[in-house]
Each structure stands twice: as C-alpha cells, then as structure tokens.
Amino acid sequence: MSDLEQPPPVFGSWRRAYLVVALNLAVTIALGYLLTRWYA
C-alpha cells in the first residue's frame, strides 16, 4: 500500500475523520449561535 492509500492513524477511516470534523464544526456553530442568542 502506498502512503496515500493508508487510513488515518486515529479514526481508522477517512470517512470517520471527516465526520468528526463536520460534527465539530456543527457543534461550534450551534454553540456560537446559542451564546449569541443568550447574551445579545
């Protein structure tokens, strides 16, 4: 296997890695929205 075909070391697959990044982004946006609504 070449280096480009190997899975990422932490999540086991690129799909899981992208899912974690997308969920992190969604949670960050939701928290920003909620904090803005709460304090504004």
The first five atom37 places (N, CA, C, CB, O) and aatype in JSON, in Angstrom:
{
  "aatype": [12, 15, 3, 10, 6, 5, 14, 14, 14, 19, 13, 7, 15, 17, 1, 1, 0, 18, 10, 19, 19, 0, 10, 2, 10, 0, 19, 16, 9, 0, 10, 7, 18, 10, 10, 16, 1, 17, 18, 0],
  "atom_mask": [
    [1, 1, 1, 1, 1],
    [1, 1, 1, 1, 1],
    [1, 1, 1, 1, 1],
    [1, 1, 1, 1, 1],
    [1, 1, 1, 1, 1],
    [1, 1, 1, 1, 1],
    [1, 1, 1, 1, 1],
    [1, 1, 1, 1, 1],
    [1, 1, 1, 1, 1],
    [1, 1, 1, 1, 1],
    [1, 1, 1, 1, 1],
    [1, 1, 1, 0, 1],
    [1, 1, 1, 1, 1],
    [1, 1, 1, 1, 1],
    [1, 1, 1, 1, 1],
    [1, 1, 1, 1, 1],
    [1, 1, 1, 1, 1],
    [1, 1, 1, 1, 1],
    [1, 1, 1, 1, 1],
    [1, 1, 1, 1, 1],
    [1, 1, 1, 1, 1],
    [1, 1, 1, 1, 1],
    [1, 1, 1, 1, 1],
    [1, 1, 1, 1, 1],
    [1, 1, 1, 1, 1],
    [1, 1, 1, 1, 1],
    [1, 1, 1, 1, 1],
    [1, 1, 1, 1, 1],
    [1, 1, 1, 1, 1],
    [1, 1, 1, 1, 1],
    [1, 1, 1, 1, 1],
    [1, 1, 1, 0, 1],
    [1, 1, 1, 1, 1],
    [1, 1, 1, 1, 1],
    [1, 1, 1, 1, 1],
    [1, 1, 1, 1, 1],
    [1, 1, 1, 1, 1],
    [1, 1, 1, 1, 1],
    [1, 1, 1, 1, 1],
    [1, 1, 1, 1, 1]
  ],
  "atom_positions": [
    [[0.83, -1.19, 0.0], [0.0, 0.0, 0.0], [0.87, 1.25, 0.0], [-0.94, 0.0, 1.21], [1.88, 1.3, 0.7]],
    [[0.48, 2.23, -0.76], [1.23, 3.48, -0.75], [0.75, 4.34, 0.42], [1.06, 4.24, -2.1], [-0.26, 4.02, 1.06]],
    [[1.47, 5.41, 0.69], [1.09, 6.29, 1.79], [-0.26, 6.94, 1.57], [2.14, 7.36, 1.97], [-0.96, 7.25, 2.53]],
    [[-0.65, 7.17, 0.31], [-1.92, 7.81, 0.02], [-3.11, 6.89, 0.25], [-1.94, 8.3, -1.41], [-4.23, 7.37, 0.44]],
    [[-2.9, 5.59, 0.25], [-4.0, 4.65, 0.4], [-4.2, 4.19, 1.85], [-3.77, 3.46, -0.47], [-5.19, 3.53, 2.15]],
    [[-3.3, 4.53, 2.73], [-3.41, 4.08, 4.11], [-4.44, 4.92, 4.86], [-2.04, 4.15, 4.82], [-4.58, 6.11, 4.59]],
    [[-5.17, 4.3, 5.81], [-6.16, 5.05, 6.59], [-5.47, 6.01, 7.57], [-7.09, 4.08, 7.36], [-4.29, 5.83, 7.89]],
    [[-6.2, 7.0, 8.04], [-5.62, 7.91, 9.04], [-5.33, 7.14, 10.32], [-6.57, 9.11, 9.32], [-6.03, 6.17, 10.62]],
    [[-4.33, 7.54, 11.08], [-3.91, 6.76, 12.25], [-4.91, 6.78, 13.4], [-2.6, 7.25, 12.73], [-4.92, 5.83, 14.19]],
    [[-5.73, 7.79, 13.55], [-6.56, 7.93, 14.74], [-7.95, 7.32, 14.55], [-6.69, 9.39, 15.12], [-8.4, 6.56, 15.41]],
    [[-8.64, 7.63, 13.46], [-10.05, 7.27, 13.32], [-10.29, 5.98, 12.55], [-10.77, 8.39, 12.65], [-11.4, 5.46, 12.56]],
    [[-9.29, 5.45, 11.89], [-9.45, 4.19, 11.2], [-9.92, 4.3, 9.76], [0.0, 0.0, 0.0], [-9.64, 3.42, 8.95]],
    [[-10.63, 5.37, 9.42], [-11.04, 5.58, 8.04], [-11.21, 7.08, 7.81], [-12.37, 4.82, 7.71], [-11.46, 7.85, 8.74]],
    [[-11.06, 7.47, 6.56], [-11.19, 8.9, 6.24], [-12.62, 9.36, 6.43], [-10.73, 9.17, 4.79], [-12.86, 10.51, 6.78]],
    [[-13.59, 8.46, 6.21], [-15.0, 8.84, 6.39], [-15.25, 9.26, 7.84], [-15.94, 7.68, 5.99], [-15.9, 10.28, 8.09]],
    [[-14.74, 8.47, 8.78], [-14.9, 8.82, 10.21], [-14.17, 10.11, 10.55], [-14.38, 7.68, 11.09], [-14.67, 10.91, 11.34]],
    [[-13.0, 10.31, 9.98], [-12.24, 11.54, 10.26], [-13.02, 12.76, 9.78], [-10.85, 11.49, 9.59], [-13.12, 13.76, 10.49]],
    [[-13.56, 12.69, 8.55], [-14.35, 13.81, 8.02], [-15.62, 14.0, 8.83], [-14.69, 13.59, 6.55], [-16.05, 15.14, 9.03]],
    [[-16.25, 12.91, 9.3], [-17.45, 13.02, 10.11], [-17.16, 13.73, 11.42], [-18.03, 11.63, 10.37], [-17.94, 14.58, 11.86]],
    [[-16.05, 13.41, 12.05], [-15.67, 14.07, 13.31], [-15.44, 15.57, 13.08], [-14.4, 13.43, 13.91], [-15.86, 16.4, 13.88]],
    [[-14.77, 15.9, 11.99], [-14.53, 17.32, 11.68], [-15.84, 18.04, 11.42], [-13.59, 17.46, 10.46], [-16.04, 19.16, 11.9]],
    [[-16.75, 17.42, 10.65], [-18.04, 18.05, 10.35], [-18.88, 18.22, 11.61], [-18.8, 17.21, 9.32], [-19.52, 19.26, 11.8]],
    [[-18.9, 17.21, 12.47], [-19.65, 17.33, 13.72], [-19.07, 18.39, 14.64], [-19.68, 15.99, 14.45], [-19.8, 19.13, 15.29]],
    [[-17.75, 18.47, 14.68], [-17.1, 19.51, 15.48], [-17.49, 20.9, 14.97], [-15.57, 19.33, 15.45], [-17.77, 21.8, 15.76]],
    [[-17.5, 21.07, 13.66], [-17.9, 22.35, 13.09], [-19.36, 22.67, 13.42], [-17.7, 22.34, 11.57], [-19.67, 23.8, 13.78]],
    [[-20.24, 21.68, 13.3], [-21.66, 21.9, 13.59], [-21.87, 22.28, 15.05], [-22.48, 20.64, 13.26], [-22.66, 23.18, 15.35]],
    [[-21.18, 21.61, 15.97], [-21.31, 21.92, 17.39], [-20.76, 23.32, 17.69], [-20.57, 20.86, 18.24], [-21.35, 24.06, 18.48]],
    [[-19.66, 23.68, 17.07], [-19.08, 25.01, 17.27], [-20.03, 26.1, 16.78], [-17.73, 25.13, 16.54], [-20.22, 27.11, 17.46]],
    [[-20.63, 25.89, 15.62], [-21.58, 26.87, 15.08], [-22.81, 26.97, 15.98], [-22.0, 26.49, 13.64], [-23.29, 28.07, 16.26]],
    [[-23.33, 25.81, 16.43], [-24.51, 25.82, 17.3], [-24.22, 26.52, 18.62], [-24.99, 24.38, 17.56], [-25.05, 27.3, 19.1]],
    [[-23.07, 26.26, 19.21], [-22.71, 26.94, 20.46], [-22.56, 28.44, 20.26], [-21.42, 26.36, 21.04], [-23.0, 29.23, 21.09]],
    [[-21.94, 28.83, 19.16], [-21.83, 30.26, 18.86], [-23.19, 30.92, 18.7], [0.0, 0.0, 0.0], [-23.41, 32.03, 19.18]],
    [[-24.09, 30.23, 18.01], [-25.44, 30.75, 17.83], [-26.16, 30.89, 19.17], [-26.25, 29.84, 16.89], [-26.77, 31.92, 19.46]],
    [[-26.09, 29.83, 19.99], [-26.78, 29.87, 21.28], [-26.21, 30.94, 22.21], [-26.69, 28.51, 21.95], [-26.96, 31.64, 22.89]],
    [[-24.89, 31.06, 22.23], [-24.29, 32.1, 23.07], [-24.66, 33.5, 22.59], [-22.78, 31.94, 23.1], [-24.87, 34.4, 23.39]],
    [[-24.75, 33.66, 21.28], [-25.15, 34.96, 20.73], [-26.59, 35.28, 21.11], [-24.98, 34.97, 19.2], [-26.91, 36.41, 21.48]],
    [[-27.48, 34.28, 21.01], [-28.88, 34.5, 21.36], [-29.02, 34.77, 22.85], [-29.74, 33.28, 20.96], [-29.85, 35.58, 23.26]],
    [[-28.22, 34.1, 23.67], [-28.33, 34.22, 25.11], [-27.85, 35.59, 25.61], [-27.55, 33.12, 25.78], [-28.51, 36.21, 26.45]],
    [[-26.71, 36.07, 25.09], [-26.11, 37.28, 25.61], [-26.41, 38.53, 24.8], [-24.65, 37.11, 25.69], [-26.06, 39.62, 25.24]],
    [[-27.03, 38.41, 23.65], [-27.29, 39.6, 22.83], [-28.67, 40.15, 23.08], [-27.12, 39.28, 21.36], [-29.05, 41.15, 22.47]]
  ]
}
